[in-house]
Amino acid sequence: MFSGSRELFEDLWIYNQWNWEQKHPVIHLRLSKLDYQKLGLYEALSIEIGILAKEQGVELESKHLKGRFEELIRKASANGKVFDPD
């Protein structure tokens, strides 16, 4: 819904109830895909946030995990309110 994919909700109640013109950047943190056993959790999360930033068209400057995540949300939200499904 947040990315404006109306066709996915055809025949459901929300189909005619939602403003499909309004889109929100969606950040889907794929924790199950992290290679934390090899890289360590900190590094694996940092890499995933970098991938998410590229998907959002955002360039991150921060080197620290907390700063990278905050920066991702702040910069992606310039395109609309950010939704994190996790």
C-alpha positions as CSV (number, residue, x, y, z in Angstrom):
1,M,0.0,0.0,0.0
2,F,2.7,2.5,1.0
3,S,4.5,2.1,-2.3
4,G,1.3,2.6,-4.3
5,S,0.9,-0.9,-5.7
6,R,-2.8,-0.7,-6.1
7,E,-3.0,-3.8,-8.4
8,L,-1.9,-6.0,-5.5
9,F,-5.0,-5.1,-3.5
10,E,-7.7,-5.7,-6.1
11,D,-10.8,-7.4,-4.7
12,L,-9.9,-6.3,-1.2
13,W,-11.7,-3.8,0.9
14,I,-8.7,-1.4,0.9
15,Y,-8.7,-1.2,-2.9
16,N,-11.2,1.7,-3.0
17,Q,-10.4,3.1,0.5
18,W,-6.7,4.1,0.0
19,N,-5.2,7.1,-1.7
20,W,-3.1,5.3,-4.3
21,E,-1.6,8.6,-5.6
22,Q,0.2,9.2,-2.3
23,K,3.4,7.1,-2.0
24,H,5.7,6.6,0.9
25,P,9.3,5.3,0.8
26,V,9.3,1.7,2.2
27,I,12.3,0.5,4.1
28,H,12.2,-3.3,4.4
29,L,15.0,-4.4,6.7
30,R,15.6,-8.0,5.6
31,L,17.1,-9.5,8.8
32,S,16.7,-13.1,7.7
33,K,19.1,-12.4,4.7
34,L,21.9,-11.0,6.8
35,D,25.2,-12.9,6.8
36,Y,25.8,-12.1,10.5
37,Q,27.5,-15.4,11.2
38,K,30.3,-14.6,8.7
39,L,30.5,-10.8,9.0
40,G,29.2,-10.2,12.5
41,L,25.8,-8.5,13.2
42,Y,27.1,-4.9,13.2
43,E,28.8,-5.2,9.8
44,A,26.0,-7.2,8.3
45,L,23.4,-4.6,9.4
46,S,25.6,-1.8,8.1
47,I,25.9,-3.4,4.7
48,E,22.1,-4.0,4.6
49,I,21.5,-0.4,5.4
50,G,23.8,0.6,2.6
51,I,21.9,-1.6,0.2
52,L,18.6,0.0,1.3
53,A,20.0,3.4,0.9
54,K,20.9,2.6,-2.7
55,E,17.4,1.3,-3.3
56,Q,16.0,4.6,-2.0
57,G,18.4,6.7,-4.1
58,V,20.1,8.0,-0.9
59,E,23.8,8.5,-0.3
60,L,24.9,7.9,3.3
61,E,27.8,9.8,4.9
62,S,27.8,8.3,8.4
63,K,30.2,5.5,9.1
64,H,28.4,4.3,12.3
65,L,25.5,1.9,12.2
66,K,23.1,4.1,14.3
67,G,24.0,7.2,12.3
68,R,23.6,5.3,9.0
69,F,20.1,4.1,9.9
70,E,19.0,7.6,11.2
71,E,20.4,9.2,8.0
72,L,18.6,6.6,5.8
73,I,15.3,7.4,7.4
74,R,15.9,11.2,7.3
75,K,17.0,11.3,3.7
76,A,14.4,8.8,2.4
77,S,11.7,10.8,4.2
78,A,12.4,13.8,2.0
79,N,10.3,11.8,-0.6
80,G,7.4,11.2,1.9
81,K,6.8,9.7,5.3
82,V,8.9,6.5,5.6
83,F,7.3,3.2,6.4
84,D,9.3,0.4,8.0
85,P,7.2,-2.9,7.8
86,D,9.5,-4.6,10.3
